[in-house]
Amino acid sequence: MFDIDWMPKALRQLRKIREQTIRAELVDAAETLHDFPNCKNIKALVNHRYGYRLRVGRYRILFDVDNVVNIIAIQEVKKRNERTY
């Protein structure tokens, strides 16, 4: 069981999303990370600043995992486009 830690940058990006339903969907999807690595729509990133991404519709949650202390640090929440990765 992992604890989820939202970084300030990710919280700012989440607050900028105007649609409440999308914001709630992103938070719900992030809560599924408690059962990491048994989650859907997760992919390990290669040659990227962050270790993993969680796909939620047109948005991506980028995060790192610390297996020693069982913490998932959500680093960024971005809308998918050609510059997301």
C-alpha positions as a printed NumPy array, in Angstrom:
array([[  0.   ,   0.   ,   0.   ],
       [  1.484,   3.294,  -1.132],
       [  0.887,   6.79 ,   0.214],
       [  0.19 ,   9.462,  -2.387],
       [  1.955,  12.817,  -2.12 ],
       [  0.877,  15.663,  -4.433],
       [  3.699,  18.065,  -5.263],
       [  2.844,  21.81 ,  -5.323],
       [  3.325,  22.023,  -9.095],
       [  0.847,  19.179,  -9.675],
       [ -1.71 ,  20.811,  -7.361],
       [ -1.405,  24.119,  -9.247],
       [ -1.9  ,  22.34 , -12.565],
       [ -4.907,  20.458, -11.175],
       [ -6.517,  23.703,  -9.948],
       [ -6.15 ,  25.266, -13.411],
       [ -8.435,  22.63 , -14.95 ],
       [-11.777,  24.379, -15.203],
       [-14.104,  21.41 , -15.592],
       [-14.966,  19.998, -12.175],
       [-15.843,  16.568, -13.588],
       [-12.419,  16.162, -15.196],
       [-10.698,  17.346, -12.031],
       [-12.653,  14.813,  -9.947],
       [-11.841,  12.073, -12.461],
       [ -8.124,  12.856, -12.179],
       [ -8.209,  12.768,  -8.377],
       [-10.118,   9.465,  -8.406],
       [ -7.624,   7.957, -10.845],
       [ -4.726,   9.131,  -8.668],
       [ -6.327,   7.398,  -5.684],
       [ -6.063,   4.072,  -7.539],
       [ -2.282,   4.411,  -7.251],
       [ -2.533,   3.156,  -3.651],
       [ -2.412,  -0.35 ,  -5.186],
       [  0.646,   0.33 ,  -7.356],
       [  1.758,  -1.565,  -9.533],
       [ -1.609,  -3.336,  -9.877],
       [ -3.271,  -0.372, -11.587],
       [ -4.573,   0.157, -15.111],
       [ -3.233,   2.677, -17.638],
       [  0.231,   2.982, -16.07 ],
       [  3.372,   2.958, -18.137],
       [  7.019,   3.235, -17.157],
       [  8.667,   6.087, -19.039],
       [ 12.087,   5.735, -20.649],
       [ 14.506,   8.684, -20.874],
       [ 12.054,  10.966, -19.115],
       [ 12.291,  13.211, -16.091],
       [  9.662,  11.178, -14.214],
       [  9.422,   7.439, -13.851],
       [  5.784,   6.692, -14.694],
       [  2.631,   8.081, -16.222],
       [ -1.027,   7.382, -15.561],
       [ -3.37 ,   7.915, -18.493],
       [ -6.742,   9.486, -17.651],
       [ -8.625,  10.362, -20.83 ],
       [ -6.82 ,  13.246, -22.527],
       [ -4.76 ,  13.977, -19.408],
       [ -1.593,  12.427, -18.018],
       [ -0.496,  12.209, -14.397],
       [  3.298,  12.003, -14.213],
       [  4.728,  10.532, -11.031],
       [  7.708,   8.936,  -9.316],
       [  7.693,   5.925,  -7.004],
       [  9.832,   5.44 ,  -3.899],
       [  9.681,   1.727,  -3.083],
       [ 11.759,   2.078,   0.083],
       [  9.204,   4.157,   2.009],
       [  6.172,   3.328,  -0.215],
       [  5.4  ,   6.848,  -1.42 ],
       [  4.123,   7.921,  -4.813],
       [  4.985,  11.536,  -5.592],
       [  2.674,  13.031,  -8.206],
       [  4.831,  15.551, -10.027],
       [  2.685,  16.916, -12.869],
       [ -0.82 ,  16.81 , -14.351],
       [ -0.816,  17.704, -18.052],
       [ -3.194,  17.616, -20.963],
       [ -1.886,  15.249, -23.628],
       [ -0.288,  16.935, -26.621],
       [  2.915,  16.631, -28.632],
       [  4.987,  18.21 , -25.824],
       [  3.678,  16.143, -22.883],
       [  6.494,  13.581, -22.946]])
